[in-house]
Amino acid sequence: GSVNMATTAQLFEVKTTAYIERLAWRTPGGGSKGGAEAFDPKRLLDEFKCHIEELKQLDEKIQRKVEKLEQQCHREAKEFAHKVQDLQRSNQVAFQHFQELDEHISYVATKVCHLGDQLEGVNTPRQRAVEAQRLMTYFNEFLDGDLRSDVFNNPDKVSAACLLSASCLTREGGGRLLKDDDPSTGDTAGGLPTFCLGVHLTWFCCAISFLPPHLTSPPSLSRQHSHMRCLSVTLRLRRLLISFRSCISLPRSCLSTGKYHDLERQLIQEFTAAQRRGEIGRMREVAAVLLHFKGYAHCVDVYIKQCQEGAYIRNDVFEDTAALCQRVNKQVGEVFSSPETVMAKLIQNIFENKLQILLICPRMPSQSSSCWLNICVWNTSTMPWRLAWQACSKVCAYVSRQVDHVRKSMDGKNVDTVLTELGIRFHRLIHEHLQQFSYSSMGGMLAICDVAEYRRCAKDFRVPLVLQLFDTLHALCNLLVVAPDNLKQVCSGEHLTNLDRNLLHAFVQLRVDYRSARLGRHFS
């Protein structure tokens, strides 16, 4: 700061000196012109005094202007401060109004929600009564056999009505689907007719239970005439409810089953048309409706038949079959609720109608072996043995039949190659399946028995590698039942000593007493 002040003072001195020199130079007799004889100090002094007076007057003038500007600045500052205060007060008022408006909006919204709840409470019973009246009309037509409504005659509306019925039964939970093999039905109607009766009965029960009180209670004498019609409707609904309950035990001829069989046929036709158009969503809807009825099996058969149309275009049917299964697998998962069952049925159909004919031939091209093996293992993996231990014998019988087919259909090294690959995959499936459960001592014994049966089946392969794999698997199952104190000794047995300790540990972890018996310490 001192440096800047010194610099400013120096500049001021320089400017003052230059100013005086210029003033003296302009004053006659004040400079060096004409030499020393021409210098007039008195005249120069007078000129300086004159300029000093002028500078004083200029300073006073500037000072007055500064004071005036300062006063104006103070005045404007006060005015601005007043304006800011006014704006703050206005802002506070606006904020208060905003809070009041927000509270009012919340109050109105609460009233609107309350009013909406009240309207819904009034409208819901009314809507159910209207739906009950509509269903009553349809049911009367159904009982009389005079099907005049569009819902019974328009194919599009028939499908929509069936979808609605299925969703209503699921939502309400009051109906019960009666099957042909259900002894509680008392008749042989079953299927879609009985299902629709249950839906109608459910809706009428709900409709009557939601009727307003003034329709279900006796009216006063003064209002008897105005309520007579409502009471009549209530009585009709109750009589129909009684008749609906008795309709469940009607003979088959009284249920107009022909119309409902026609309905099932129309739904299957709609499914067929949707499959040809490639409409996955529509196929899924129709399949979901038919899932509870006898027509579902026919729907699956139609799908299996149509998906094979134009699929066999090569000279090698096995390559076409593998390509077909890969293409259809994704679509089956999108359309059907139980894709594994449908795929198993598809593969069985292909085997019976296409492959079995070729398997009686004395030779099979070696390049087809791999494709056929993929189909065979795929069929094995979708068999019911995956669902329960009791299916072990069925699996072994099935695998033995496949081994016989291979030996009859191939010769030379093709037999050994296919049976080796089939045996390895068969072992992998059993191995992965065993690792999905936890085992008590009894469960471990059952697992050992099943694996022993699989090992006897593996002997039919006559492949040393496959038999060795199942011997090792049987030894691994012993880890599920051995006493904790003998666990380390068993792990050093003939079939387990060369195995990875992580594999041994993984099997021991399947035991239910793994933590309580601290079995993990044997592998730490």
C-alpha positions as CSV (number, residue, x, y, z in Angstrom):
1,G,0.0,0.0,0.0
2,S,2.9,2.4,0.9
3,V,4.5,1.7,-2.5
4,N,1.4,2.6,-4.4
5,M,1.0,5.8,-2.4
6,A,4.6,6.7,-3.1
7,T,4.2,6.1,-6.8
8,T,1.1,8.2,-6.9
9,A,2.9,11.1,-5.1
10,Q,5.7,10.9,-7.6
11,L,3.3,11.0,-10.5
12,F,1.5,14.0,-8.9
13,E,4.8,15.8,-8.5
14,V,5.8,15.1,-12.1
15,K,2.5,16.3,-13.4
16,T,2.6,19.4,-11.2
17,T,6.1,20.3,-12.3
18,A,5.2,19.8,-15.9
19,Y,2.0,22.0,-15.5
20,I,4.0,24.8,-13.9
21,E,6.6,24.6,-16.7
22,R,4.0,24.8,-19.4
23,L,2.3,27.8,-17.6
24,A,5.6,29.6,-17.3
25,W,6.4,28.9,-20.9
26,R,3.1,30.3,-22.1
27,T,3.4,33.4,-19.9
28,P,5.3,36.3,-21.7
29,G,8.5,37.0,-19.8
30,G,8.1,34.0,-17.7
31,G,10.3,31.6,-19.6
32,S,13.8,31.6,-21.1
33,K,12.7,33.2,-24.4
34,G,14.7,36.4,-25.1
35,G,17.3,35.6,-22.6
36,A,17.7,36.9,-19.0
37,E,16.8,40.4,-20.0
38,A,13.3,39.3,-21.1
39,F,12.5,37.5,-17.8
40,D,9.8,39.3,-15.8
41,P,9.2,37.7,-12.3
42,K,6.5,40.1,-11.3
43,R,4.4,39.2,-14.3
44,L,5.0,35.5,-13.8
45,L,3.9,35.9,-10.1
46,D,0.7,37.6,-11.2
47,E,0.0,34.8,-13.6
48,F,0.5,32.2,-11.0
49,K,-1.9,34.0,-8.6
50,C,-4.5,34.2,-11.2
51,H,-4.3,30.5,-12.0
52,I,-4.4,29.6,-8.3
53,E,-7.7,31.5,-8.0
54,E,-9.1,29.7,-11.0
55,L,-8.1,26.3,-9.5
56,K,-9.7,27.2,-6.2
57,Q,-13.0,28.1,-7.9
58,L,-12.8,24.9,-10.0
59,D,-12.2,22.9,-6.8
60,E,-15.2,24.5,-5.1
61,K,-17.4,23.8,-8.0
62,I,-16.3,20.1,-8.2
63,Q,-16.8,19.8,-4.4
64,R,-20.3,21.1,-4.6
65,K,-21.1,18.7,-7.4
66,V,-19.7,15.8,-5.3
67,E,-21.8,16.8,-2.3
68,K,-24.9,17.0,-4.5
69,L,-24.2,13.5,-6.0
70,E,-23.6,12.1,-2.5
71,Q,-26.9,13.5,-1.3
72,Q,-28.7,12.1,-4.3
73,C,-27.0,8.7,-3.7
74,H,-28.1,8.7,0.0
75,R,-31.7,9.6,-1.0
76,E,-31.8,6.8,-3.7
77,A,-30.4,4.3,-1.2
78,K,-33.2,5.1,1.3
79,E,-35.8,4.8,-1.5
80,F,-34.3,1.5,-2.6
81,A,-34.3,0.2,1.0
82,H,-38.0,1.1,1.4
83,K,-38.8,-0.7,-1.9
84,V,-36.9,-3.8,-0.6
85,Q,-38.9,-3.8,2.6
86,D,-42.2,-3.4,0.6
87,L,-41.2,-6.4,-1.6
88,Q,-40.3,-8.5,1.5
89,R,-43.7,-7.7,3.0
90,S,-45.4,-8.6,-0.3
91,N,-43.4,-11.8,-0.5
92,Q,-44.5,-12.8,3.0
93,V,-48.2,-12.1,2.1
94,A,-47.8,-14.1,-1.1
95,F,-46.2,-17.0,0.8
96,Q,-49.0,-17.0,3.3
97,H,-51.6,-17.0,0.5
98,F,-49.7,-19.9,-1.1
99,Q,-49.9,-21.9,2.2
100,E,-53.6,-21.2,2.5
101,L,-54.1,-22.3,-1.1
102,D,-52.1,-25.5,-0.6
103,E,-54.2,-26.3,2.5
104,H,-57.4,-25.7,0.6
105,I,-56.2,-27.9,-2.3
106,S,-55.4,-30.7,0.2
107,Y,-58.8,-30.3,1.8
108,V,-60.5,-30.4,-1.6
109,A,-58.5,-33.5,-2.6
110,T,-59.5,-35.3,0.6
111,K,-63.1,-34.5,-0.1
112,V,-62.8,-35.7,-3.7
113,C,-61.2,-39.0,-2.6
114,H,-63.9,-39.4,0.0
115,L,-66.6,-38.7,-2.6
116,G,-64.9,-41.1,-5.0
117,D,-65.0,-43.8,-2.3
118,Q,-68.7,-43.2,-1.7
119,L,-69.5,-43.3,-5.5
120,E,-67.5,-46.5,-5.8
121,G,-69.4,-48.0,-2.9
122,V,-72.7,-47.1,-4.6
123,N,-71.6,-48.1,-8.1
124,T,-70.0,-51.5,-7.3
125,P,-73.2,-53.2,-6.0
126,R,-75.1,-51.6,-8.9
127,Q,-72.6,-52.9,-11.4
128,R,-72.6,-56.3,-9.9
129,A,-76.4,-56.4,-10.1
130,V,-76.2,-55.4,-13.8
131,E,-73.7,-58.2,-14.4
132,A,-75.9,-60.6,-12.5
133,Q,-78.9,-59.7,-14.5
134,R,-76.9,-60.2,-17.8
135,L,-75.7,-63.6,-16.6
136,M,-79.2,-64.5,-15.5
137,T,-80.4,-63.9,-19.1
138,Y,-77.6,-66.0,-20.5
139,F,-78.3,-68.8,-18.0
140,N,-82.0,-68.8,-18.7
141,E,-81.3,-69.1,-22.4
142,F,-78.9,-71.9,-21.6
143,L,-81.5,-73.9,-19.6
144,D,-84.2,-73.3,-22.1
145,G,-82.0,-74.3,-25.0
146,D,-82.9,-71.1,-26.9
147,L,-79.5,-69.5,-27.4
148,R,-80.3,-66.1,-28.9
149,S,-77.7,-63.8,-27.3
150,D,-74.8,-62.8,-29.4
151,V,-72.4,-64.2,-26.8
152,F,-73.5,-67.8,-27.8
153,N,-73.4,-67.2,-31.5
154,N,-70.5,-64.8,-32.3
155,P,-67.2,-66.7,-32.3
156,D,-65.2,-63.7,-31.2
157,K,-67.5,-63.0,-28.3
158,V,-67.6,-66.7,-27.3
159,S,-63.8,-66.7,-26.9
160,A,-63.9,-63.5,-25.0
161,A,-66.6,-64.7,-22.7
162,C,-64.6,-67.9,-22.0
163,L,-61.6,-65.8,-21.1
164,L,-63.7,-63.6,-18.8
165,S,-65.2,-66.7,-17.1
166,A,-61.8,-68.1,-16.4
167,S,-60.5,-64.8,-14.9
168,C,-63.7,-64.4,-12.9
169,L,-63.4,-67.8,-11.3
170,T,-59.7,-67.2,-10.4
171,R,-60.5,-63.8,-8.9
172,E,-63.6,-64.6,-6.9
173,G,-62.4,-68.1,-5.7
174,G,-65.9,-69.2,-5.2
175,G,-66.2,-71.6,-8.1
176,R,-64.7,-75.1,-8.3
177,L,-63.7,-76.8,-11.4
178,L,-65.3,-80.3,-11.7
179,K,-63.4,-82.9,-13.6
180,D,-64.7,-86.1,-15.0
181,D,-62.6,-88.1,-12.5
182,D,-63.9,-86.2,-9.5
183,P,-66.3,-88.5,-7.6
184,S,-67.9,-85.6,-5.8
185,T,-69.6,-84.4,-9.0
186,G,-72.2,-87.1,-9.2
187,D,-72.4,-86.9,-13.0
188,T,-70.4,-87.2,-16.1
189,A,-70.8,-83.7,-17.4
190,G,-67.4,-82.3,-16.4
191,G,-65.2,-80.1,-18.5
192,L,-66.3,-76.7,-19.7
193,P,-70.1,-77.1,-19.1
194,T,-69.7,-77.7,-15.4
195,F,-67.0,-75.0,-15.2
196,C,-69.4,-72.4,-16.7
197,L,-72.1,-73.5,-14.2
198,G,-69.7,-72.9,-11.4
199,V,-68.8,-69.4,-12.8
200,H,-72.4,-68.4,-13.1
201,L,-73.2,-69.7,-9.6
202,T,-70.3,-67.7,-8.2
203,W,-71.3,-64.5,-9.9
204,F,-75.0,-64.8,-8.7
205,C,-73.9,-65.5,-5.1
206,C,-71.6,-62.5,-5.2
207,A,-74.4,-60.4,-6.8
208,I,-77.0,-61.2,-4.2
209,S,-74.5,-60.7,-1.3
210,F,-73.7,-57.2,-2.6
211,L,-77.3,-56.1,-3.1
212,P,-78.3,-53.0,-1.2
213,P,-80.2,-53.5,2.1
214,H,-83.4,-52.0,0.8
215,L,-83.5,-54.8,-1.8
216,T,-83.0,-57.6,0.7
217,S,-85.2,-56.4,3.6
218,P,-89.0,-56.0,3.7
219,P,-90.1,-52.5,2.8
220,S,-92.4,-50.4,5.0
221,L,-96.1,-50.2,4.1
222,S,-95.9,-46.6,3.1
223,R,-93.2,-47.4,0.5
224,Q,-94.5,-50.9,-0.5
225,H,-95.5,-49.9,-4.0
226,S,-92.2,-48.2,-4.8
227,H,-90.2,-51.2,-3.6
228,M,-92.4,-53.9,-5.1
229,R,-90.3,-54.2,-8.3
230,C,-87.0,-54.3,-6.4
231,L,-88.4,-57.0,-4.1
232,S,-89.5,-59.0,-7.1
233,V,-86.1,-58.9,-8.6
234,T,-84.5,-60.0,-5.3
235,L,-86.9,-63.0,-5.0
236,R,-86.2,-64.0,-8.6
237,L,-82.5,-63.9,-8.0
238,R,-82.8,-66.0,-4.9
239,R,-85.0,-68.6,-6.7
240,L,-82.4,-68.7,-9.5
241,L,-79.7,-69.2,-7.0
242,I,-81.5,-72.3,-5.6
243,S,-82.1,-73.6,-9.2
244,F,-78.4,-73.0,-10.0
245,R,-77.4,-75.2,-7.0
246,S,-79.7,-78.0,-8.2
247,C,-78.3,-77.6,-11.8
248,I,-75.0,-79.1,-10.8
249,S,-76.7,-82.5,-10.4
250,L,-78.7,-82.2,-13.7
251,P,-78.2,-85.1,-16.2
252,R,-75.8,-84.6,-19.1
253,S,-78.6,-84.0,-21.6
254,C,-79.9,-81.0,-19.6
255,L,-76.6,-79.1,-19.8
256,S,-76.5,-78.4,-23.5
257,T,-73.1,-80.0,-23.7
258,G,-73.2,-79.9,-27.4
259,K,-72.9,-76.1,-27.4
260,Y,-70.0,-76.2,-25.0
261,H,-68.3,-78.8,-27.1
262,D,-68.8,-76.5,-30.0
263,L,-67.2,-73.8,-27.9
264,E,-64.1,-75.9,-27.2
265,R,-63.9,-76.7,-30.9
266,Q,-64.0,-73.0,-31.8
267,L,-61.3,-72.2,-29.3
268,I,-59.1,-74.9,-30.8
269,Q,-59.7,-73.5,-34.2
270,E,-58.8,-70.1,-33.0
271,F,-55.6,-71.5,-31.5
272,T,-54.8,-73.2,-34.8
273,A,-55.3,-70.0,-36.8
274,A,-53.2,-68.0,-34.3
275,Q,-50.4,-70.5,-34.7
276,R,-50.4,-70.2,-38.4
277,R,-50.4,-66.4,-38.1
278,G,-47.6,-66.6,-35.6
279,E,-49.5,-64.7,-32.9
280,I,-47.8,-65.9,-29.7
281,G,-49.9,-63.8,-27.4
282,R,-53.2,-65.1,-28.7
283,M,-52.0,-68.6,-28.6
284,R,-51.0,-68.1,-24.9
285,E,-54.5,-66.7,-24.1
286,V,-56.4,-69.6,-25.7
287,A,-54.1,-72.2,-24.2
288,A,-54.6,-70.7,-20.7
289,V,-58.4,-70.9,-21.1
290,L,-58.2,-74.5,-22.4
291,L,-55.8,-75.5,-19.6
292,H,-58.6,-76.6,-17.3
293,F,-60.6,-78.4,-19.9
294,K,-60.4,-81.7,-21.8
295,G,-59.8,-79.7,-25.0
296,Y,-56.3,-78.8,-23.7
297,A,-54.8,-82.1,-24.7
298,H,-56.3,-81.7,-28.2
299,C,-54.8,-78.2,-28.3
300,V,-51.3,-79.6,-27.6
301,D,-51.8,-82.3,-30.2
302,V,-52.8,-79.7,-32.8
303,Y,-49.7,-77.6,-31.9
304,I,-47.4,-80.6,-32.2
305,K,-48.9,-81.5,-35.6
306,Q,-48.7,-78.0,-37.0
307,C,-45.2,-77.3,-35.8
308,Q,-43.9,-80.3,-37.8
309,E,-45.4,-79.1,-41.1
310,G,-42.6,-78.3,-43.5
311,A,-39.9,-79.1,-40.9
312,Y,-38.4,-82.1,-42.7
313,I,-36.7,-80.7,-45.8
314,R,-33.3,-82.3,-45.7
315,N,-32.2,-85.8,-46.6
316,D,-31.1,-86.4,-43.0
317,V,-34.2,-86.5,-40.8
318,F,-32.1,-86.4,-37.6
319,E,-30.7,-82.9,-38.4
320,D,-34.2,-81.7,-39.2
321,T,-35.4,-83.1,-35.9
322,A,-32.7,-81.4,-33.9
323,A,-33.3,-78.1,-35.7
324,L,-37.1,-78.4,-35.1
325,C,-36.7,-79.0,-31.4
326,Q,-34.4,-76.1,-31.0
327,R,-36.7,-73.8,-32.9
328,V,-39.9,-74.9,-31.1
329,N,-38.4,-75.0,-27.6
330,K,-38.6,-71.2,-27.0
331,Q,-42.1,-70.9,-28.4
332,V,-43.4,-73.7,-26.2
333,G,-42.1,-71.9,-23.2
334,E,-43.9,-68.7,-24.2
335,V,-47.3,-70.4,-25.0
336,F,-47.8,-73.3,-22.6
337,S,-47.7,-73.3,-18.8
338,S,-46.0,-76.7,-18.7
339,P,-43.4,-76.5,-21.5
340,E,-41.4,-79.6,-20.4
341,T,-44.5,-81.8,-20.7
342,V,-45.3,-80.4,-24.2
343,M,-41.7,-80.9,-25.3
344,A,-41.6,-84.4,-24.0
345,K,-44.8,-85.2,-25.9
346,L,-43.4,-83.6,-29.0
347,I,-40.2,-85.6,-28.9
348,Q,-42.2,-88.8,-28.2
349,N,-44.4,-88.0,-31.3
350,I,-41.3,-87.4,-33.4
351,F,-39.7,-90.6,-32.2
352,E,-42.8,-92.7,-32.8
353,N,-43.7,-91.2,-36.2
354,K,-40.3,-90.4,-37.7
355,L,-37.3,-91.8,-35.9
356,Q,-38.5,-95.2,-34.9
357,I,-39.1,-96.1,-38.6
358,L,-35.5,-95.3,-39.4
359,L,-34.1,-97.1,-36.3
360,I,-35.1,-100.5,-37.7
361,C,-32.7,-100.0,-40.6
362,P,-29.5,-102.0,-40.3
363,R,-27.2,-99.0,-40.7
364,M,-27.3,-95.3,-39.7
365,P,-25.1,-92.6,-41.2
366,S,-22.3,-91.7,-38.7
367,Q,-22.9,-88.0,-39.1
368,S,-26.5,-88.5,-37.8
369,S,-25.3,-90.1,-34.6
370,S,-24.7,-86.9,-32.8
371,C,-28.1,-85.4,-33.8
372,W,-29.9,-88.6,-32.7
373,L,-28.0,-88.6,-29.4
374,N,-29.0,-85.0,-28.6
375,I,-32.7,-86.0,-29.1
376,C,-32.3,-89.1,-27.0
377,V,-30.7,-87.3,-24.1
378,W,-33.3,-84.4,-24.4
379,N,-36.1,-87.0,-24.1
380,T,-34.4,-88.5,-21.1
381,S,-34.0,-85.2,-19.4
382,T,-37.7,-84.4,-19.7
383,M,-38.9,-87.8,-18.2
384,P,-40.7,-87.7,-14.9
385,W,-37.8,-89.3,-13.0
386,R,-36.5,-85.8,-12.3
387,L,-39.6,-85.2,-10.1
388,A,-39.4,-88.1,-7.6
389,W,-37.0,-90.9,-6.5
390,Q,-39.6,-93.5,-7.1
391,A,-39.2,-93.1,-10.9
392,C,-35.7,-94.7,-10.8
393,S,-36.9,-98.0,-12.3
394,K,-38.7,-96.2,-15.1
395,V,-35.6,-94.3,-15.9
396,C,-33.5,-97.4,-16.0
397,A,-36.0,-99.2,-18.2
398,Y,-36.2,-96.2,-20.6
399,V,-32.4,-95.9,-20.8
400,S,-32.1,-99.7,-21.4
401,R,-34.5,-99.4,-24.4
402,Q,-32.4,-96.6,-25.8
403,V,-29.3,-98.7,-25.5
404,D,-31.0,-101.5,-27.4
405,H,-32.1,-99.1,-30.1
406,V,-28.5,-97.9,-30.5
407,R,-27.1,-101.4,-30.8
408,K,-29.7,-102.4,-33.4
409,S,-29.4,-99.2,-35.4
410,M,-25.6,-98.8,-35.6
411,D,-22.5,-100.9,-36.0
412,G,-18.8,-100.7,-35.6
413,K,-17.3,-97.7,-33.7
414,N,-20.5,-95.7,-34.0
415,V,-22.0,-97.9,-31.3
416,D,-19.2,-97.3,-28.9
417,T,-19.1,-93.5,-29.7
418,V,-22.8,-93.0,-29.2
419,L,-23.1,-95.1,-26.1
420,T,-20.0,-93.4,-24.5
421,E,-21.5,-90.0,-25.1
422,L,-25.0,-91.1,-23.9
423,G,-23.5,-92.7,-20.8
424,I,-21.5,-89.6,-19.9
425,R,-24.5,-87.4,-20.3
426,F,-26.7,-89.8,-18.4
427,H,-24.1,-89.8,-15.5
428,R,-24.0,-85.9,-15.6
429,L,-27.8,-85.7,-15.3
430,I,-27.9,-88.1,-12.3
431,H,-24.9,-86.3,-10.7
432,E,-26.5,-82.8,-11.0
433,H,-29.9,-84.1,-9.8
434,L,-28.4,-85.6,-6.6
435,Q,-26.8,-82.2,-5.7
436,Q,-30.2,-80.5,-5.6
437,F,-31.2,-82.0,-2.2
438,S,-30.2,-82.3,1.4
439,Y,-29.9,-85.7,2.9
440,S,-30.6,-87.3,6.2
441,S,-29.3,-90.8,7.0
442,M,-32.5,-92.3,5.5
443,G,-32.4,-90.1,2.5
444,G,-28.8,-91.0,1.9
445,M,-29.6,-94.7,2.0
446,L,-32.4,-94.2,-0.5
447,A,-30.0,-92.2,-2.8
448,I,-27.4,-95.1,-2.6
449,C,-30.1,-97.6,-3.6
450,D,-31.1,-95.5,-6.6
451,V,-27.5,-95.0,-7.7
452,A,-26.9,-98.7,-7.4
453,E,-29.8,-99.3,-9.7
454,Y,-28.4,-96.7,-12.2
455,R,-25.0,-98.5,-11.9
456,R,-26.6,-101.8,-12.9
457,C,-28.2,-100.0,-15.8
458,A,-24.8,-98.5,-16.8
459,K,-23.4,-102.1,-17.2
460,D,-25.7,-102.5,-20.2
461,F,-23.6,-99.8,-22.0
462,R,-20.5,-102.1,-21.9
463,V,-18.3,-99.0,-21.8
464,P,-15.6,-99.1,-19.1
465,L,-15.6,-95.3,-18.7
466,V,-19.3,-95.1,-18.1
467,L,-19.2,-97.9,-15.5
468,Q,-16.2,-96.2,-13.8
469,L,-18.2,-93.0,-13.6
470,F,-21.1,-94.7,-11.9
471,D,-18.8,-96.6,-9.5
472,T,-17.3,-93.3,-8.4
473,L,-20.8,-91.7,-8.0
474,H,-21.9,-94.7,-5.9
475,A,-18.8,-94.1,-3.7
476,L,-19.6,-90.4,-3.4
477,C,-23.1,-91.3,-2.2
478,N,-21.5,-93.3,0.7
479,L,-20.3,-89.9,2.0
480,L,-23.9,-89.1,2.7
481,V,-24.4,-91.8,5.3
482,V,-20.9,-92.6,6.7
483,A,-20.3,-91.8,10.4
484,P,-18.5,-88.4,10.9
485,D,-15.5,-90.2,12.6
486,N,-15.0,-92.4,9.5
487,L,-15.5,-89.7,6.9
488,K,-11.8,-89.1,6.5
489,Q,-11.1,-92.8,6.0
490,V,-13.8,-93.2,3.4
491,C,-12.5,-90.2,1.4
492,S,-9.2,-92.1,1.1
493,G,-11.0,-95.2,-0.4
494,E,-10.2,-96.8,-3.8
495,H,-12.7,-94.8,-5.9
496,L,-12.3,-91.4,-4.0
497,T,-8.6,-91.0,-3.3
498,N,-7.8,-89.5,-6.7
499,L,-10.8,-87.1,-6.8
500,D,-10.6,-83.4,-6.2
501,R,-11.2,-82.6,-2.5
502,N,-13.6,-79.8,-3.6
503,L,-15.9,-82.4,-5.2
504,L,-15.8,-84.5,-2.0
505,H,-16.5,-81.5,0.1
506,A,-19.5,-80.5,-2.1
507,F,-21.1,-83.9,-1.5
508,V,-20.5,-83.8,2.2
509,Q,-22.1,-80.4,2.3
510,L,-25.4,-82.0,1.2
511,R,-25.7,-83.7,4.6
512,V,-28.2,-82.2,7.0
513,D,-25.7,-82.7,9.9
514,Y,-22.9,-80.9,8.0
515,R,-22.9,-77.9,10.4
516,S,-24.0,-79.6,13.6
517,A,-21.3,-82.4,13.3
518,R,-18.7,-79.8,12.1
519,L,-17.9,-81.9,9.0
520,G,-16.2,-79.0,7.3
521,R,-13.1,-79.4,9.6
522,H,-12.1,-82.5,7.6
523,F,-11.5,-80.4,4.5
524,S,-9.9,-77.3,6.1
